[in-house]
């Protein structure tokens, strides 16, 4: 039985300055107060399996003399049962950590880690999907204990609603979160690694696009007659002429456009690519040769918006056209999402230009499709520019003929 030696007064008054060196004040039963320059620490010496060990009981004054003695009594009781107090403490901490490392907590840490690496819009979509589909089933569970069957059950419920692509996206995100957790020592394995091939194949869906000359002529005439906002009208007319991605078009700034040289240089930061690649300057600028028809449209618009930095400013001043503006305008003209969408002008141009015999490489360069050799792509912003200029003017003339040939 431990013989108590210390008093509250002794413990309170003891400090490193008083002794001028590290000092250990024994309280019996192996427990002592370890006085150091950094503070006062309760410790307990004991033997287990023939080896001398030390157990940390806490820091004074957070752990009082009375509480330290309680901890000593608990440790001695464990020793009497053949249990190592340090091992018991380690296991308790591990259990507590597992309980606190729920899937949701680790997922939120992963989202924070990815901020700045992934675009804000991408992160927002990832968060919404996790909150809608993953957190209700998995969020409260310790991430280290989630089984593949539990993840699959979650994904099957998404599939049951016909959301096959969403199920695949969620599996991908859960896998990324687990790879982060494994690297951080918060999980042992990724349960999604065994689920490959178990989800239904995502039905291939192509963006709606008109590739018939007759229907395209009808669309072009409808666009000419469209009576919406000036910026929307101009963006509509330029979309088939330039076949840029919607985001590349609607966020245009006048500083990018040279009407004299008839070129538009879309900065790499707005082209398709990962945020990391854009920040590293690995996504090249994209040169768009402007046909005479495109220059005329831009000159007319410049008279209205040339005093501001945005080319296509929305009705809400200071902001570019919204992501869905072109699609809404097309729908108002009778071309809904099953017939034609803003992004579809790229497929329209690609299909018809190939049919007209233009070289595939020239078409792909103008579409700014990613090249296999990314290093070469960085220096390829002007590649075959004369041929692309010729093609873009011929394409504009072709569209004009379709529009006027009733």
TAGIGI-V37933 format. One record per helix or strand of 2 or more residues. SS is the DSSP state (hx for helix, st for strand). FROM is the first residue (numbers start at 0). LEN is the number of residues. If there is no record, write none. Layout:
BEGIN
((SS FROM LEN) (SS FROM LEN))
END
This chain:
BEGIN
((hx 7 6) (hx 15 4) (st 22 6) (st 30 6) (st 38 10) (st 50 10) (hx 64 16) (hx 84 16) (hx 102 12) (hx 119 19) (hx 142 3) (hx 147 12) (hx 163 20) (hx 190 4) (hx 212 13) (hx 229 13) (hx 245 5) (hx 253 3) (st 256 2) (st 262 4) (hx 267 3) (hx 274 5) (st 285 4) (hx 291 14) (hx 324 8) (hx 343 12) (hx 359 8) (hx 373 5) (hx 384 20))
END
